[in-house]
Amino acid sequence: MIDLANLLLAGCRPVLNLPLGLVQRCHGSADPLNFADSESTPGHAVLTVGSDEVQLPLILNPFARSMQAEVELNDLLHENPEEGNRRLDIFVEQTRGELRDAVNRAGGIVYMLDGAHAGCCSPMEYGGYYLERDRELLEAVSGKILVVLAIVGGDDVFLDFVSDLPAEVFAWNSPASAFSAAYVRSLREGVQASSDPDSEIILEPRNALMPIDTPNSNFQTPNLQGTYV
């Protein structure tokens, strides 16, 4: 397990680099095979501390898997609860298997939590169908591996719903959501990763957790100079 306390005492602020476009690929908004825009290995994030780099496997939560598989899980759960729960259980077990493998092979992971925003679910849908599944999966690896909980969404994210889920690091899209580090610290204790300068870990790129098809989003794209337009 990665020693987070020692990383934070290393004398320079750690940077967590997520593959740009990862979330958009799950939402069908980009080529799922094109990782050329990422400096990290496909399927991994990179945690950098000074000159040292650690690769963290990216693990999709069950809802993100349903998006990637193009399964309209909310509709299925509404219309045919038995079949919907059967499909959801498959995605849960896929996530559980990857988490189990990561405990044996990696020092840490990034758990990509999608669905907790109005672009995909109502609060009742996420809270009723998915929240406790995410909690169960995260609790199963709590204390066994460093977990970075990365929350997908912009200004429509249900941050209060997910703020008590177990993880050593809590990552969110601070520019698009307008939730500051101080606000998040009022919801939960522990290490943060965001583009807010008051977070312990810098999250790059700052739009990595933004699904571009989310209604009313503040999604911004980097130009060639690396600034945002």
C-alpha positions as CSV (number, residue, x, y, z in Angstrom):
1,M,0.0,0.0,0.0
2,I,1.3,3.4,-0.9
3,D,2.3,5.5,2.1
4,L,0.2,8.7,1.6
5,A,1.6,10.4,4.7
6,N,5.2,10.1,3.4
7,L,4.2,11.4,0.0
8,L,2.7,14.5,1.5
9,L,5.8,15.1,3.5
10,A,8.1,14.9,0.5
11,G,8.6,18.6,0.2
12,C,6.6,19.2,-3.0
13,R,2.9,19.0,-3.7
14,P,1.9,15.7,-5.4
15,V,0.2,15.9,-8.8
16,L,-2.5,13.4,-9.9
17,N,-2.7,13.2,-13.7
18,L,-5.8,11.5,-15.1
19,P,-6.1,10.5,-18.8
20,L,-7.8,13.4,-20.5
21,G,-11.0,12.2,-22.2
22,L,-11.4,9.0,-20.0
23,V,-14.8,10.1,-18.8
24,Q,-15.9,11.3,-22.2
25,R,-15.0,7.9,-23.7
26,C,-17.3,6.3,-21.2
27,H,-20.0,8.7,-22.2
28,G,-19.5,7.8,-25.9
29,S,-18.2,11.3,-26.7
30,A,-14.7,10.3,-27.9
31,D,-12.8,7.4,-29.6
32,P,-12.5,4.7,-26.9
33,L,-9.2,3.5,-28.4
34,N,-7.5,6.9,-28.6
35,F,-5.2,7.4,-25.5
36,A,-2.8,9.6,-27.5
37,D,-3.9,12.7,-25.5
38,S,-2.8,11.1,-22.2
39,E,0.7,11.0,-20.7
40,S,-0.2,8.0,-18.6
41,T,-0.5,4.3,-19.6
42,P,-4.0,3.4,-20.8
43,G,-6.0,2.3,-17.8
44,H,-3.8,4.1,-15.4
45,A,-3.4,7.5,-13.7
46,V,0.0,8.9,-12.7
47,L,0.7,10.2,-9.2
48,T,3.8,12.4,-9.4
49,V,5.9,13.5,-6.4
50,G,8.9,15.5,-7.5
51,S,10.8,13.2,-9.9
52,D,9.0,10.1,-8.7
53,E,6.0,8.6,-10.5
54,V,3.6,5.9,-9.4
55,Q,1.0,4.4,-11.8
56,L,-2.4,3.9,-10.3
57,P,-4.9,1.5,-12.1
58,L,-8.2,3.2,-13.0
59,I,-11.2,1.2,-11.9
60,L,-14.7,2.2,-13.2
61,N,-17.6,2.0,-10.8
62,P,-20.6,-0.1,-11.9
63,F,-22.5,2.8,-13.4
64,A,-19.5,3.9,-15.4
65,R,-19.3,0.3,-16.7
66,S,-22.9,0.5,-17.8
67,M,-22.2,3.7,-19.7
68,Q,-19.2,2.1,-21.4
69,A,-21.2,-0.9,-22.4
70,E,-24.0,1.4,-23.7
71,V,-26.6,-0.2,-21.4
72,E,-29.4,2.2,-20.4
73,L,-29.4,0.8,-16.8
74,N,-31.8,3.4,-15.3
75,D,-34.4,2.6,-17.9
76,L,-33.9,-1.1,-17.4
77,L,-34.2,-0.9,-13.7
78,H,-37.4,1.2,-14.0
79,E,-39.0,-1.1,-16.7
80,N,-37.7,-4.5,-15.7
81,P,-36.3,-4.4,-12.2
82,E,-35.3,-8.1,-12.2
83,E,-33.3,-7.9,-15.4
84,G,-31.9,-4.4,-14.4
85,N,-30.6,-5.7,-11.1
86,R,-29.2,-8.8,-12.9
87,R,-27.2,-6.5,-15.2
88,L,-26.2,-4.2,-12.4
89,D,-24.9,-7.2,-10.4
90,I,-22.7,-8.2,-13.4
91,F,-21.1,-4.7,-13.4
92,V,-20.7,-4.8,-9.7
93,E,-18.8,-8.2,-9.9
94,Q,-16.6,-6.9,-12.7
95,T,-15.6,-3.9,-10.5
96,R,-15.2,-6.2,-7.5
97,G,-12.9,-8.5,-9.5
98,E,-10.7,-5.6,-10.6
99,L,-10.5,-4.2,-7.0
100,R,-9.5,-7.7,-5.7
101,D,-6.8,-7.9,-8.4
102,A,-5.5,-4.4,-7.6
103,V,-5.1,-5.3,-3.9
104,N,-2.8,-8.1,-4.9
105,R,-0.9,-6.2,-7.6
106,A,-0.9,-2.5,-7.0
107,G,-0.2,0.0,-4.2
108,G,-3.2,2.2,-5.0
109,I,-6.1,2.8,-7.4
110,V,-8.3,5.5,-8.8
111,Y,-11.9,4.6,-8.4
112,M,-13.9,6.5,-11.0
113,L,-17.3,7.1,-9.6
114,D,-19.8,8.1,-12.3
115,G,-23.6,8.5,-12.0
116,A,-23.7,10.9,-9.0
117,H,-24.7,13.9,-11.2
118,A,-27.9,15.1,-12.9
119,G,-26.5,14.5,-16.4
120,C,-27.0,10.7,-15.8
121,C,-29.2,10.1,-12.7
122,S,-31.7,11.8,-10.5
123,P,-30.7,12.0,-6.8
124,M,-33.3,9.2,-6.2
125,E,-31.8,7.0,-8.9
126,Y,-28.2,7.3,-7.8
127,G,-29.1,7.0,-4.1
128,G,-31.5,4.2,-4.7
129,Y,-29.6,2.0,-7.2
130,Y,-25.9,2.8,-7.0
131,L,-24.7,4.6,-3.8
132,E,-24.7,1.5,-1.5
133,R,-23.1,-0.6,-4.3
134,D,-20.2,1.9,-4.5
135,R,-20.0,2.0,-0.7
136,E,-19.9,-1.8,-0.4
137,L,-17.1,-2.0,-3.1
138,L,-15.0,0.7,-1.5
139,E,-15.4,-0.7,2.0
140,A,-14.1,-4.1,0.8
141,V,-10.7,-2.6,0.0
142,S,-10.6,0.1,2.7
143,G,-7.3,-0.1,4.5
144,K,-5.8,-2.6,2.1
145,I,-4.8,-0.2,-0.7
146,L,-4.6,3.5,-1.3
147,V,-7.9,4.6,-2.8
148,V,-8.4,7.8,-4.8
149,L,-12.1,8.4,-5.1
150,A,-12.6,10.5,-8.3
151,I,-16.1,11.9,-8.6
152,V,-17.4,12.5,-12.2
153,G,-19.6,15.6,-12.8
154,G,-19.7,19.4,-13.0
155,D,-22.1,21.9,-11.5
156,D,-24.8,19.2,-11.2
157,V,-22.8,16.7,-9.1
158,F,-24.4,15.3,-5.9
159,L,-21.2,15.9,-3.8
160,D,-23.0,15.6,-0.5
161,F,-24.2,12.1,-1.5
162,V,-20.7,10.7,-1.9
163,S,-18.8,12.7,0.6
164,D,-18.8,10.0,3.3
165,L,-17.6,7.1,1.0
166,P,-14.4,5.5,2.3
167,A,-11.2,6.6,0.5
168,E,-7.9,8.1,1.4
169,V,-8.1,10.8,-1.3
170,F,-11.2,12.6,-2.5
171,A,-11.0,14.0,-6.0
172,W,-13.5,16.2,-7.7
173,N,-13.9,18.8,-10.5
174,S,-13.5,22.0,-8.5
175,P,-13.7,24.6,-11.4
176,A,-16.8,23.1,-13.0
177,S,-18.6,22.2,-9.8
178,A,-17.7,25.5,-8.1
179,F,-17.2,23.5,-4.9
180,S,-14.1,24.8,-3.2
181,A,-11.6,22.9,-1.1
182,A,-13.0,24.6,2.0
183,Y,-16.5,23.5,1.2
184,V,-15.4,19.9,0.6
185,R,-13.4,20.0,3.9
186,S,-16.7,20.9,5.6
187,L,-18.2,17.7,4.3
188,R,-15.3,15.3,5.0
189,E,-11.9,15.1,6.5
190,G,-8.8,13.8,4.7
191,V,-6.7,14.4,1.7
192,Q,-8.1,16.2,-1.4
193,A,-7.2,16.2,-5.0
194,S,-8.5,19.1,-7.2
195,S,-7.3,22.2,-9.0
196,D,-8.1,24.3,-5.9
197,P,-4.7,25.5,-4.6
198,D,-5.9,24.6,-1.0
199,S,-6.1,20.9,-1.9
200,E,-3.1,18.7,-0.9
201,I,-2.9,17.1,-4.3
202,I,-3.1,18.9,-7.6
203,L,-5.5,17.3,-10.1
204,E,-4.6,17.6,-13.8
205,P,-6.0,18.2,-16.3
206,R,-8.6,20.2,-14.4
207,N,-11.4,19.0,-16.8
208,A,-10.6,15.3,-16.6
209,L,-13.7,14.5,-14.5
210,M,-16.1,16.5,-16.7
211,P,-18.5,14.6,-19.0
212,I,-18.9,16.9,-21.9
213,D,-22.5,15.8,-22.5
214,T,-23.7,17.0,-19.1
215,P,-26.4,19.6,-19.4
216,N,-25.5,23.1,-18.2
217,S,-21.9,22.1,-17.7
218,N,-19.0,24.6,-17.6
219,F,-16.7,22.2,-19.5
220,Q,-13.7,23.9,-21.0
221,T,-11.1,22.6,-23.4
222,P,-7.4,23.3,-23.4
223,N,-5.9,25.2,-26.3
224,L,-2.4,24.6,-27.7
225,Q,-0.9,26.9,-25.1
226,G,-2.4,24.9,-22.2
227,T,-4.8,27.6,-21.1
228,Y,-8.6,27.1,-21.1
229,V,-11.1,28.7,-23.4
